[in-house]
Amino acid sequence: MKWHDGKPFTADDVVFNWEYSRDPATAAVTIGTYRNVVVEKVDDLTVRVAFPKPTPFWAVAFVGPSGCIIPKHLFSEFRGSKAARLQPI
């Protein structure tokens, strides 16, 4: 699988998305969606997503209306407080 620009989609993108979104300095409105989730890279194409208790609608953090996966190679320089520099399109 590849991103729109041809770069490969990897487990690093999923882990990055989780770290980015749950960082209070990023000030993502979806921070609560990622609060009780642990994402671990297993290999280049596999992640393990764990929850501390049974969680309905678990996929919302990654594919639901309030969550999606963003490309690490495009957003890594906008982590934490640097996210405020992103401009709407």
N, CA, C and O atoms as a CHARMM CRD file, in Angstrom:
* protein
*
  356
    1    1 MET  N      0.84300  -1.15300   0.00000 PROA 1      0.00000
    2    1 MET  CA     0.00000   0.00000   0.00000 PROA 1      0.00000
    3    1 MET  C      0.90200   1.23400   0.00000 PROA 1      0.00000
    4    1 MET  O      1.99000   1.23300   0.57500 PROA 1      0.00000
    5    2 LYS  N      0.42200   2.26800  -0.65300 PROA 2      0.00000
    6    2 LYS  CA     1.20000   3.50000  -0.74600 PROA 2      0.00000
    7    2 LYS  C      0.31900   4.71100  -0.45500 PROA 2      0.00000
    8    2 LYS  O     -0.90100   4.67700  -0.61900 PROA 2      0.00000
    9    3 TRP  N      0.97300   5.77000  -0.02400 PROA 3      0.00000
   10    3 TRP  CA     0.28700   7.03900   0.15000 PROA 3      0.00000
   11    3 TRP  C      0.01100   7.64900  -1.22100 PROA 3      0.00000
   12    3 TRP  O      0.48200   7.13400  -2.23500 PROA 3      0.00000
   13    4 HSD  N     -0.73100   8.71500  -1.25600 PROA 4      0.00000
   14    4 HSD  CA    -1.10000   9.38800  -2.50200 PROA 4      0.00000
   15    4 HSD  C      0.10900   9.85400  -3.30300 PROA 4      0.00000
   16    4 HSD  O      0.02700  10.00500  -4.52200 PROA 4      0.00000
   17    5 ASP  N      1.23100  10.08200  -2.62500 PROA 5      0.00000
   18    5 ASP  CA     2.42700  10.55600  -3.31000 PROA 5      0.00000
   19    5 ASP  C      3.40000   9.42800  -3.66200 PROA 5      0.00000
   20    5 ASP  O      4.52300   9.68300  -4.09700 PROA 5      0.00000
   21    6 GLY  N      2.96200   8.18600  -3.47200 PROA 6      0.00000
   22    6 GLY  CA     3.78100   7.04400  -3.84900 PROA 6      0.00000
   23    6 GLY  C      4.70100   6.51400  -2.76300 PROA 6      0.00000
   24    6 GLY  O      5.33000   5.47200  -2.94800 PROA 6      0.00000
   25    7 LYS  N      4.79500   7.20300  -1.64100 PROA 7      0.00000
   26    7 LYS  CA     5.62100   6.72300  -0.53400 PROA 7      0.00000
   27    7 LYS  C      4.92500   5.52400   0.12400 PROA 7      0.00000
   28    7 LYS  O      3.69600   5.47400   0.17700 PROA 7      0.00000
   29    8 PRO  N      5.70100   4.57000   0.62100 PROA 8      0.00000
   30    8 PRO  CA     5.08500   3.39300   1.23800 PROA 8      0.00000
   31    8 PRO  C      4.36600   3.71900   2.54900 PROA 8      0.00000
   32    8 PRO  O      4.81500   4.56100   3.32700 PROA 8      0.00000
   33    9 PHE  N      3.26400   3.04700   2.77100 PROA 9      0.00000
   34    9 PHE  CA     2.51600   3.12400   4.02600 PROA 9      0.00000
   35    9 PHE  C      3.06200   2.01200   4.91700 PROA 9      0.00000
   36    9 PHE  O      3.06900   0.84800   4.51500 PROA 9      0.00000
   37   10 THR  N      3.52000   2.35400   6.12400 PROA 10     0.00000
   38   10 THR  CA     4.12500   1.35200   6.99800 PROA 10     0.00000
   39   10 THR  C      3.56700   1.43700   8.41000 PROA 10     0.00000
   40   10 THR  O      2.77500   2.32300   8.73400 PROA 10     0.00000
   41   11 ALA  N      3.99100   0.50700   9.23300 PROA 11     0.00000
   42   11 ALA  CA     3.60400   0.51900  10.64000 PROA 11     0.00000
   43   11 ALA  C      4.07900   1.79800  11.32700 PROA 11     0.00000
   44   11 ALA  O      3.44700   2.26800  12.27300 PROA 11     0.00000
   45   12 ASP  N      5.17500   2.35200  10.85900 PROA 12     0.00000
   46   12 ASP  CA     5.67400   3.60000  11.44300 PROA 12     0.00000
   47   12 ASP  C      4.66200   4.73200  11.30600 PROA 12     0.00000
   48   12 ASP  O      4.58000   5.60100  12.17400 PROA 12     0.00000
   49   13 ASP  N      3.89800   4.72800  10.23100 PROA 13     0.00000
   50   13 ASP  CA     2.86100   5.75300  10.05400 PROA 13     0.00000
   51   13 ASP  C      1.77700   5.61100  11.11600 PROA 13     0.00000
   52   13 ASP  O      1.29800   6.61000  11.65300 PROA 13     0.00000
   53   14 VAL  N      1.39100   4.38500  11.41800 PROA 14     0.00000
   54   14 VAL  CA     0.34200   4.14800  12.40700 PROA 14     0.00000
   55   14 VAL  C      0.83000   4.54500  13.79700 PROA 14     0.00000
   56   14 VAL  O      0.10800   5.20800  14.54200 PROA 14     0.00000
   57   15 VAL  N      2.03700   4.15000  14.14800 PROA 15     0.00000
   58   15 VAL  CA     2.60300   4.51300  15.44800 PROA 15     0.00000
   59   15 VAL  C      2.76900   6.02900  15.54500 PROA 15     0.00000
   60   15 VAL  O      2.45400   6.62400  16.57600 PROA 15     0.00000
   61   16 PHE  N      3.25700   6.64800  14.48500 PROA 16     0.00000
   62   16 PHE  CA     3.41300   8.10000  14.47000 PROA 16     0.00000
   63   16 PHE  C      2.06800   8.78800  14.70300 PROA 16     0.00000
   64   16 PHE  O      1.98000   9.72200  15.49900 PROA 16     0.00000
   65   17 ASN  N      1.03000   8.33500  14.01700 PROA 17     0.00000
   66   17 ASN  CA    -0.29700   8.92500  14.15300 PROA 17     0.00000
   67   17 ASN  C     -0.76000   8.88700  15.60100 PROA 17     0.00000
   68   17 ASN  O     -1.28900   9.87200  16.11500 PROA 17     0.00000
   69   18 TRP  N     -0.56000   7.75300  16.25600 PROA 18     0.00000
   70   18 TRP  CA    -0.94500   7.58400  17.66000 PROA 18     0.00000
   71   18 TRP  C     -0.15500   8.54200  18.54900 PROA 18     0.00000
   72   18 TRP  O     -0.73500   9.22600  19.39200 PROA 18     0.00000
   73   19 GLU  N      1.15800   8.59500  18.36700 PROA 19     0.00000
   74   19 GLU  CA     1.99500   9.47700  19.17800 PROA 19     0.00000
   75   19 GLU  C      1.63600  10.95100  18.94700 PROA 19     0.00000
   76   19 GLU  O      1.53300  11.72900  19.89500 PROA 19     0.00000
   77   20 TYR  N      1.45200  11.31500  17.69500 PROA 20     0.00000
   78   20 TYR  CA     1.11700  12.68200  17.30800 PROA 20     0.00000
   79   20 TYR  C     -0.20600  13.11500  17.93700 PROA 20     0.00000
   80   20 TYR  O     -0.29200  14.18700  18.53600 PROA 20     0.00000
   81   21 SER  N     -1.21200  12.29400  17.80200 PROA 21     0.00000
   82   21 SER  CA    -2.55800  12.66400  18.22800 PROA 21     0.00000
   83   21 SER  C     -2.73500  12.68900  19.74000 PROA 21     0.00000
   84   21 SER  O     -3.55500  13.45100  20.25200 PROA 21     0.00000
   85   22 ARG  N     -1.98500  11.87300  20.45500 PROA 22     0.00000
   86   22 ARG  CA    -2.16500  11.84000  21.91000 PROA 22     0.00000
   87   22 ARG  C     -1.24300  12.79100  22.65200 PROA 22     0.00000
   88   22 ARG  O     -1.33400  12.89400  23.87500 PROA 22     0.00000
   89   23 ASP  N     -0.36600  13.48300  21.95600 PROA 23     0.00000
   90   23 ASP  CA     0.54100  14.45400  22.57000 PROA 23     0.00000
   91   23 ASP  C     -0.24600  15.72300  22.90400 PROA 23     0.00000
   92   23 ASP  O     -0.75100  16.37900  21.99300 PROA 23     0.00000
   93   24 PRO  N     -0.36300  16.08400  24.18200 PROA 24     0.00000
   94   24 PRO  CA    -1.12300  17.28600  24.54000 PROA 24     0.00000
   95   24 PRO  C     -0.61300  18.54900  23.84600 PROA 24     0.00000
   96   24 PRO  O     -1.39700  19.46100  23.58100 PROA 24     0.00000
   97   25 ALA  N      0.66800  18.61800  23.55200 PROA 25     0.00000
   98   25 ALA  CA     1.22400  19.79900  22.89200 PROA 25     0.00000
   99   25 ALA  C      0.73000  19.94600  21.45500 PROA 25     0.00000
  100   25 ALA  O      0.72100  21.05200  20.91400 PROA 25     0.00000
  101   26 THR  N      0.32200  18.84300  20.83700 PROA 26     0.00000
  102   26 THR  CA    -0.23600  18.91100  19.49100 PROA 26     0.00000
  103   26 THR  C     -1.59800  19.59300  19.51900 PROA 26     0.00000
  104   26 THR  O     -1.99700  20.24800  18.55700 PROA 26     0.00000
  105   27 ALA  N     -2.29900  19.43100  20.62400 PROA 27     0.00000
  106   27 ALA  CA    -3.63300  20.01000  20.81700 PROA 27     0.00000
  107   27 ALA  C     -4.63900  19.48800  19.79700 PROA 27     0.00000
  108   27 ALA  O     -5.47600  20.24000  19.29700 PROA 27     0.00000
  109   28 ALA  N     -4.54800  18.18400  19.48900 PROA 28     0.00000
  110   28 ALA  CA    -5.51000  17.56800  18.57700 PROA 28     0.00000
  111   28 ALA  C     -6.86200  17.43800  19.27700 PROA 28     0.00000
  112   28 ALA  O     -6.92400  17.04000  20.44000 PROA 28     0.00000
  113   29 VAL  N     -7.92600  17.76800  18.58300 PROA 29     0.00000
  114   29 VAL  CA    -9.26200  17.64900  19.17500 PROA 29     0.00000
  115   29 VAL  C     -9.64200  16.19200  19.40700 PROA 29     0.00000
  116   29 VAL  O    -10.60000  15.90800  20.12700 PROA 29     0.00000
  117   30 THR  N     -8.91100  15.28200  18.81400 PROA 30     0.00000
  118   30 THR  CA    -9.19500  13.84800  18.95800 PROA 30     0.00000
  119   30 THR  C     -8.33700  13.18100  20.03100 PROA 30     0.00000
  120   30 THR  O     -8.27500  11.95300  20.07900 PROA 30     0.00000
  121   31 ILE  N     -7.68100  13.94700  20.88200 PROA 31     0.00000
  122   31 ILE  CA    -6.77400  13.37600  21.87500 PROA 31     0.00000
  123   31 ILE  C     -7.47000  12.32700  22.75000 PROA 31     0.00000
  124   31 ILE  O     -6.85300  11.32300  23.10800 PROA 31     0.00000
  125   32 GLY  N     -8.71400  12.53800  23.09100 PROA 32     0.00000
  126   32 GLY  CA    -9.44400  11.58800  23.92700 PROA 32     0.00000
  127   32 GLY  C     -9.63000  10.22800  23.27200 PROA 32     0.00000
  128   32 GLY  O     -9.73700   9.21400  23.96200 PROA 32     0.00000
  129   33 THR  N     -9.66900  10.20200  21.96600 PROA 33     0.00000
  130   33 THR  CA    -9.81800   8.94900  21.22300 PROA 33     0.00000
  131   33 THR  C     -8.60300   8.05500  21.41300 PROA 33     0.00000
  132   33 THR  O     -8.72300   6.83100  21.35700 PROA 33     0.00000
  133   34 TYR  N     -7.44500   8.64300  21.63400 PROA 34     0.00000
  134   34 TYR  CA    -6.18900   7.89100  21.73100 PROA 34     0.00000
  135   34 TYR  C     -5.69900   7.70200  23.16400 PROA 34     0.00000
  136   34 TYR  O     -4.67600   7.05400  23.38300 PROA 34     0.00000
  137   35 ARG  N     -6.40800   8.25400  24.13200 PROA 35     0.00000
  138   35 ARG  CA    -5.96100   8.24500  25.52300 PROA 35     0.00000
  139   35 ARG  C     -5.74000   6.83900  26.06600 PROA 35     0.00000
  140   35 ARG  O     -4.72200   6.58100  26.70800 PROA 35     0.00000
  141   36 ASN  N     -6.65800   5.94300  25.82600 PROA 36     0.00000
  142   36 ASN  CA    -6.57400   4.59800  26.40200 PROA 36     0.00000
  143   36 ASN  C     -6.20600   3.54800  25.36800 PROA 36     0.00000
  144   36 ASN  O     -6.69100   2.41800  25.41600 PROA 36     0.00000
  145   37 VAL  N     -5.35300   3.92700  24.44200 PROA 37     0.00000
  146   37 VAL  CA    -4.90300   3.02000  23.39000 PROA 37     0.00000
  147   37 VAL  C     -3.38300   2.92100  23.47000 PROA 37     0.00000
  148   37 VAL  O     -2.70200   3.91500  23.72300 PROA 37     0.00000
  149   38 VAL  N     -2.86100   1.72900  23.25500 PROA 38     0.00000
  150   38 VAL  CA    -1.41400   1.54000  23.14800 PROA 38     0.00000
  151   38 VAL  C     -1.14900   0.93200  21.78800 PROA 38     0.00000
  152   38 VAL  O     -1.74000  -0.08700  21.43100 PROA 38     0.00000
  153   39 VAL  N     -0.26200   1.55600  21.02600 PROA 39     0.00000
  154   39 VAL  CA     0.07700   1.07600  19.68900 PROA 39     0.00000
  155   39 VAL  C      1.55400   0.70300  19.68200 PROA 39     0.00000
  156   39 VAL  O      2.41400   1.48800  20.08200 PROA 39     0.00000
  157   40 GLU  N      1.82300  -0.49600  19.22500 PROA 40     0.00000
  158   40 GLU  CA     3.19400  -1.01300  19.21300 PROA 40     0.00000
  159   40 GLU  C      3.52400  -1.56400  17.83200 PROA 40     0.00000
  160   40 GLU  O      2.74000  -2.31800  17.25700 PROA 40     0.00000
  161   41 LYS  N      4.66400  -1.19500  17.30900 PROA 41     0.00000
  162   41 LYS  CA     5.11800  -1.72600  16.02700 PROA 41     0.00000
  163   41 LYS  C      5.63500  -3.14700  16.24100 PROA 41     0.00000
  164   41 LYS  O      6.48200  -3.38600  17.10200 PROA 41     0.00000
  165   42 VAL  N      5.11800  -4.08400  15.45100 PROA 42     0.00000
  166   42 VAL  CA     5.56000  -5.47000  15.51600 PROA 42     0.00000
  167   42 VAL  C      6.62900  -5.70900  14.45300 PROA 42     0.00000
  168   42 VAL  O      7.67700  -6.29000  14.73200 PROA 42     0.00000
  169   43 ASP  N      6.35500  -5.25700  13.24200 PROA 43     0.00000
  170   43 ASP  CA     7.32300  -5.29100  12.14300 PROA 43     0.00000
  171   43 ASP  C      6.95300  -4.17000  11.18000 PROA 43     0.00000
  172   43 ASP  O      6.06800  -3.37100  11.48800 PROA 43     0.00000
  173   44 ASP  N      7.59400  -4.08900  10.04500 PROA 44     0.00000
  174   44 ASP  CA     7.37900  -2.96300   9.12900 PROA 44     0.00000
  175   44 ASP  C      5.93300  -2.78200   8.67200 PROA 44     0.00000
  176   44 ASP  O      5.52500  -1.66900   8.33900 PROA 44     0.00000
  177   45 LEU  N      5.15900  -3.85800   8.65300 PROA 45     0.00000
  178   45 LEU  CA     3.78800  -3.76900   8.15000 PROA 45     0.00000
  179   45 LEU  C      2.73500  -4.16800   9.17700 PROA 45     0.00000
  180   45 LEU  O      1.56000  -4.30800   8.83800 PROA 45     0.00000
  181   46 THR  N      3.14700  -4.35100  10.43100 PROA 46     0.00000
  182   46 THR  CA     2.20900  -4.83900  11.44700 PROA 46     0.00000
  183   46 THR  C      2.30900  -4.01200  12.71600 PROA 46     0.00000
  184   46 THR  O      3.40200  -3.68900  13.18100 PROA 46     0.00000
  185   47 VAL  N      1.13500  -3.67000  13.27600 PROA 47     0.00000
  186   47 VAL  CA     1.09000  -3.01700  14.57900 PROA 47     0.00000
  187   47 VAL  C      0.17500  -3.81400  15.48900 PROA 47     0.00000
  188   47 VAL  O     -0.71400  -4.53600  15.03600 PROA 47     0.00000
  189   48 ARG  N      0.41100  -3.66800  16.77200 PROA 48     0.00000
  190   48 ARG  CA    -0.47200  -4.26000  17.77800 PROA 48     0.00000
  191   48 ARG  C     -1.15700  -3.09200  18.47100 PROA 48     0.00000
  192   48 ARG  O     -0.49700  -2.18700  18.98200 PROA 48     0.00000
  193   49 VAL  N     -2.47900  -3.12000  18.48400 PROA 49     0.00000
  194   49 VAL  CA    -3.27100  -2.08200  19.13300 PROA 49     0.00000
  195   49 VAL  C     -3.91000  -2.72300  20.35100 PROA 49     0.00000
  196   49 VAL  O     -4.62700  -3.71600  20.22900 PROA 49     0.00000
  197   50 ALA  N     -3.65500  -2.16200  21.52800 PROA 50     0.00000
  198   50 ALA  CA    -4.15400  -2.75400  22.76300 PROA 50     0.00000
  199   50 ALA  C     -4.96100  -1.73600  23.56100 PROA 50     0.00000
  200   50 ALA  O     -4.65900  -0.54300  23.57400 PROA 50     0.00000
  201   51 PHE  N     -5.98400  -2.23800  24.21800 PROA 51     0.00000
  202   51 PHE  CA    -6.83200  -1.42700  25.06800 PROA 51     0.00000
  203   51 PHE  C     -6.84200  -2.05600  26.46300 PROA 51     0.00000
  204   51 PHE  O     -6.78000  -3.28000  26.57900 PROA 51     0.00000
  205   52 PRO  N     -6.91900  -1.24300  27.52800 PROA 52     0.00000
  206   52 PRO  CA    -6.87200  -1.79400  28.88100 PROA 52     0.00000
  207   52 PRO  C     -8.12900  -2.57100  29.27900 PROA 52     0.00000
  208   52 PRO  O     -8.10400  -3.33900  30.24100 PROA 52     0.00000
  209   53 LYS  N     -9.21300  -2.37700  28.55300 PROA 53     0.00000
  210   53 LYS  CA   -10.47200  -3.07900  28.84800 PROA 53     0.00000
  211   53 LYS  C    -11.24200  -3.23100  27.54600 PROA 53     0.00000
  212   53 LYS  O    -10.90100  -2.58500  26.55500 PROA 53     0.00000
  213   54 PRO  N    -12.26800  -4.06700  27.52600 PROA 54     0.00000
  214   54 PRO  CA   -13.06700  -4.19500  26.29500 PROA 54     0.00000
  215   54 PRO  C    -13.55000  -2.81400  25.83800 PROA 54     0.00000
  216   54 PRO  O    -14.04700  -2.01800  26.63400 PROA 54     0.00000
  217   55 THR  N    -13.39200  -2.55500  24.55500 PROA 55     0.00000
  218   55 THR  CA   -13.66400  -1.22500  24.02200 PROA 55     0.00000
  219   55 THR  C    -14.53800  -1.30700  22.77100 PROA 55     0.00000
  220   55 THR  O    -14.07000  -1.72600  21.71200 PROA 55     0.00000
  221   56 PRO  N    -15.80900  -0.90700  22.89200 PROA 56     0.00000
  222   56 PRO  CA   -16.63100  -0.87100  21.68400 PROA 56     0.00000
  223   56 PRO  C    -16.13500   0.25100  20.76900 PROA 56     0.00000
  224   56 PRO  O    -15.56300   1.23500  21.23800 PROA 56     0.00000
  225   57 PHE  N    -16.34700   0.10400  19.52600 PROA 57     0.00000
  226   57 PHE  CA   -15.94300   1.11000  18.54000 PROA 57     0.00000
  227   57 PHE  C    -14.43800   1.37600  18.57900 PROA 57     0.00000
  228   57 PHE  O    -14.00200   2.51500  18.41000 PROA 57     0.00000
  229   58 TRP  N    -13.66300   0.34600  18.79600 PROA 58     0.00000
  230   58 TRP  CA   -12.20800   0.47200  18.92200 PROA 58     0.00000
  231   58 TRP  C    -11.54400   1.03300  17.67100 PROA 58     0.00000
  232   58 TRP  O    -10.50200   1.68000  17.77400 PROA 58     0.00000
  233   59 ALA  N    -12.10700   0.80800  16.51500 PROA 59     0.00000
  234   59 ALA  CA   -11.46600   1.24900  15.27400 PROA 59     0.00000
  235   59 ALA  C    -11.61900   2.74500  15.02000 PROA 59     0.00000
  236   59 ALA  O    -10.96000   3.28300  14.13000 PROA 59     0.00000
  237   60 VAL  N    -12.46400   3.42100  15.77300 PROA 60     0.00000
  238   60 VAL  CA   -12.71400   4.84300  15.55000 PROA 60     0.00000
  239   60 VAL  C    -11.41600   5.65400  15.55000 PROA 60     0.00000
  240   60 VAL  O    -11.29200   6.61900  14.79600 PROA 60     0.00000
  241   61 ALA  N    -10.46600   5.27800  16.37600 PROA 61     0.00000
  242   61 ALA  CA    -9.21200   6.03700  16.47000 PROA 61     0.00000
  243   61 ALA  C     -8.41800   6.04000  15.16800 PROA 61     0.00000
  244   61 ALA  O     -7.59300   6.92700  14.94600 PROA 61     0.00000
  245   62 PHE  N     -8.65700   5.07000  14.32200 PROA 62     0.00000
  246   62 PHE  CA    -7.84500   4.95600  13.11800 PROA 62     0.00000
  247   62 PHE  C     -8.61800   5.04800  11.80800 PROA 62     0.00000
  248   62 PHE  O     -8.04200   5.38800  10.77500 PROA 62     0.00000
  249   63 VAL  N     -9.89500   4.75300  11.83600 PROA 63     0.00000
  250   63 VAL  CA   -10.64900   4.79800  10.58000 PROA 63     0.00000
  251   63 VAL  C    -12.02700   5.44300  10.71900 PROA 63     0.00000
  252   63 VAL  O    -12.76400   5.53200   9.73600 PROA 63     0.00000
  253   64 GLY  N    -12.38200   5.88800  11.90300 PROA 64     0.00000
  254   64 GLY  CA   -13.69800   6.46300  12.12300 PROA 64     0.00000
  255   64 GLY  C    -13.76200   7.92900  11.73800 PROA 64     0.00000
  256   64 GLY  O    -12.78100   8.48900  11.24900 PROA 64     0.00000
  257   65 PRO  N    -14.90700   8.55200  11.95500 PROA 65     0.00000
  258   65 PRO  CA   -15.08000   9.95500  11.58300 PROA 65     0.00000
  259   65 PRO  C    -14.19300  10.90900  12.37800 PROA 65     0.00000
  260   65 PRO  O    -13.92800  12.02200  11.92500 PROA 65     0.00000
  261   66 SER  N    -13.73300  10.49000  13.55300 PROA 66     0.00000
  262   66 SER  CA   -12.86600  11.38000  14.34300 PROA 66     0.00000
  263   66 SER  C    -11.42000  10.89700  14.36400 PROA 66     0.00000
  264   66 SER  O    -10.62500  11.35300  15.18600 PROA 66     0.00000
  265   67 GLY  N    -11.08200   9.99500  13.48500 PROA 67     0.00000
  266   67 GLY  CA    -9.70700   9.50700  13.46000 PROA 67     0.00000
  267   67 GLY  C     -9.32100   9.04400  12.06700 PROA 67     0.00000
  268   67 GLY  O    -10.14400   8.51500  11.32100 PROA 67     0.00000
  269   68 CYS  N     -8.10100   9.24300  11.74200 PROA 68     0.00000
  270   68 CYS  CA    -7.57200   8.76000  10.47400 PROA 68     0.00000
  271   68 CYS  C     -6.06200   8.67500  10.62700 PROA 68     0.00000
  272   68 CYS  O     -5.51000   9.20100  11.59400 PROA 68     0.00000
  273   69 ILE  N     -5.40600   8.04000   9.71800 PROA 69     0.00000
  274   69 ILE  CA    -3.96300   7.91500   9.78800 PROA 69     0.00000
  275   69 ILE  C     -3.34200   8.93400   8.84000 PROA 69     0.00000
  276   69 ILE  O     -3.69800   9.01800   7.66500 PROA 69     0.00000
  277   70 ILE  N     -2.41400   9.69500   9.37800 PROA 70     0.00000
  278   70 ILE  CA    -1.73500  10.71800   8.57700 PROA 70     0.00000
  279   70 ILE  C     -0.31300  10.23700   8.26200 PROA 70     0.00000
  280   70 ILE  O      0.26900   9.48400   9.04400 PROA 70     0.00000
  281   71 PRO  N      0.24600  10.65800   7.13600 PROA 71     0.00000
  282   71 PRO  CA     1.56600  10.19100   6.74100 PROA 71     0.00000
  283   71 PRO  C      2.69200  10.80900   7.58300 PROA 71     0.00000
  284   71 PRO  O      2.81300  12.03000   7.68000 PROA 71     0.00000
  285   72 LYS  N      3.49100   9.96000   8.17400 PROA 72     0.00000
  286   72 LYS  CA     4.61800  10.41800   8.98800 PROA 72     0.00000
  287   72 LYS  C      5.56700  11.29100   8.17300 PROA 72     0.00000
  288   72 LYS  O      6.06700  12.30300   8.66400 PROA 72     0.00000
  289   73 HSD  N      5.81100  10.89400   6.92900 PROA 73     0.00000
  290   73 HSD  CA     6.79600  11.63800   6.14200 PROA 73     0.00000
  291   73 HSD  C      6.35000  13.06900   5.82700 PROA 73     0.00000
  292   73 HSD  O      7.18700  13.90400   5.48500 PROA 73     0.00000
  293   74 LEU  N      5.07400  13.36500   5.93400 PROA 74     0.00000
  294   74 LEU  CA     4.58700  14.72800   5.69000 PROA 74     0.00000
  295   74 LEU  C      4.33300  15.52000   6.97200 PROA 74     0.00000
  296   74 LEU  O      4.39200  16.74900   6.95800 PROA 74     0.00000
  297   75 PHE  N      4.05200  14.83400   8.07100 PROA 75     0.00000
  298   75 PHE  CA     3.66900  15.52900   9.29900 PROA 75     0.00000
  299   75 PHE  C      4.69500  15.46100  10.42100 PROA 75     0.00000
  300   75 PHE  O      4.49400  16.09500  11.45800 PROA 75     0.00000
  301   76 SER  N      5.78400  14.72000  10.25800 PROA 76     0.00000
  302   76 SER  CA     6.72300  14.54600  11.36600 PROA 76     0.00000
  303   76 SER  C      7.33600  15.85800  11.84900 PROA 76     0.00000
  304   76 SER  O      7.65300  15.98600  13.03100 PROA 76     0.00000
  305   77 GLU  N      7.50500  16.81300  10.97700 PROA 77     0.00000
  306   77 GLU  CA     8.09300  18.08700  11.41200 PROA 77     0.00000
  307   77 GLU  C      7.08000  18.97600  12.13900 PROA 77     0.00000
  308   77 GLU  O      7.44300  20.04900  12.62000 PROA 77     0.00000
  309   78 PHE  N      5.83200  18.55200  12.22500 PROA 78     0.00000
  310   78 PHE  CA     4.78800  19.33000  12.89100 PROA 78     0.00000
  311   78 PHE  C      4.29300  18.64700  14.15900 PROA 78     0.00000
  312   78 PHE  O      3.11100  18.73500  14.49400 PROA 78     0.00000
  313   79 ARG  N      5.18900  17.97100  14.85900 PROA 79     0.00000
  314   79 ARG  CA     4.82300  17.28000  16.09800 PROA 79     0.00000
  315   79 ARG  C      4.70000  18.26200  17.24900 PROA 79     0.00000
  316   79 ARG  O      5.33900  19.31400  17.26800 PROA 79     0.00000
  317   80 GLY  N      3.86200  17.89200  18.20700 PROA 80     0.00000
  318   80 GLY  CA     3.72400  18.69500  19.42000 PROA 80     0.00000
  319   80 GLY  C      3.30400  20.12300  19.14200 PROA 80     0.00000
  320   80 GLY  O      2.39100  20.36900  18.35300 PROA 80     0.00000
  321   81 SER  N      3.96600  21.05700  19.78700 PROA 81     0.00000
  322   81 SER  CA     3.58600  22.46700  19.65200 PROA 81     0.00000
  323   81 SER  C      3.79700  22.99700  18.24000 PROA 81     0.00000
  324   81 SER  O      3.24500  24.04000  17.89100 PROA 81     0.00000
  325   82 LYS  N      4.57700  22.30800  17.42800 PROA 82     0.00000
  326   82 LYS  CA     4.79200  22.73600  16.04500 PROA 82     0.00000
  327   82 LYS  C      3.55500  22.49900  15.17700 PROA 82     0.00000
  328   82 LYS  O      3.48400  22.99200  14.05100 PROA 82     0.00000
  329   83 ALA  N      2.58500  21.75000  15.69300 PROA 83     0.00000
  330   83 ALA  CA     1.35200  21.49000  14.93400 PROA 83     0.00000
  331   83 ALA  C      0.58800  22.77800  14.67500 PROA 83     0.00000
  332   83 ALA  O     -0.16700  22.86100  13.70600 PROA 83     0.00000
  333   84 ALA  N      0.76500  23.76900  15.51000 PROA 84     0.00000
  334   84 ALA  CA     0.07900  25.05600  15.33000 PROA 84     0.00000
  335   84 ALA  C      0.50600  25.75700  14.05400 PROA 84     0.00000
  336   84 ALA  O     -0.18900  26.65600  13.58200 PROA 84     0.00000
  337   85 ARG  N      1.65100  25.35700  13.48100 PROA 85     0.00000
  338   85 ARG  CA     2.12400  25.97600  12.23300 PROA 85     0.00000
  339   85 ARG  C      1.39900  25.44400  11.01300 PROA 85     0.00000
  340   85 ARG  O      1.52500  26.01000   9.92800 PROA 85     0.00000
  341   86 LEU  N      0.64100  24.36400  11.16900 PROA 86     0.00000
  342   86 LEU  CA    -0.11200  23.82800  10.02600 PROA 86     0.00000
  343   86 LEU  C     -1.20800  24.79800   9.64500 PROA 86     0.00000
  344   86 LEU  O     -1.91500  25.31000  10.51300 PROA 86     0.00000
  345   87 GLN  N     -1.35400  25.05100   8.38600 PROA 87     0.00000
  346   87 GLN  CA    -2.37600  25.96400   7.89000 PROA 87     0.00000
  347   87 GLN  C     -3.45900  25.17000   7.17700 PROA 87     0.00000
  348   87 GLN  O     -3.14500  24.24000   6.43500 PROA 87     0.00000
  349   88 PRO  N     -4.72000  25.51200   7.38000 PROA 88     0.00000
  350   88 PRO  CA    -5.78600  24.83500   6.63900 PROA 88     0.00000
  351   88 PRO  C     -5.62900  25.04200   5.13700 PROA 88     0.00000
  352   88 PRO  O     -5.12700  26.06700   4.67700 PROA 88     0.00000
  353   89 ILE  N     -6.06600  24.05600   4.40500 PROA 89     0.00000
  354   89 ILE  CA    -5.99400  24.15400   2.94400 PROA 89     0.00000
  355   89 ILE  C     -7.18400  24.90300   2.41100 PROA 89     0.00000
  356   89 ILE  O     -7.30400  25.09000   1.20100 PROA 89     0.00000
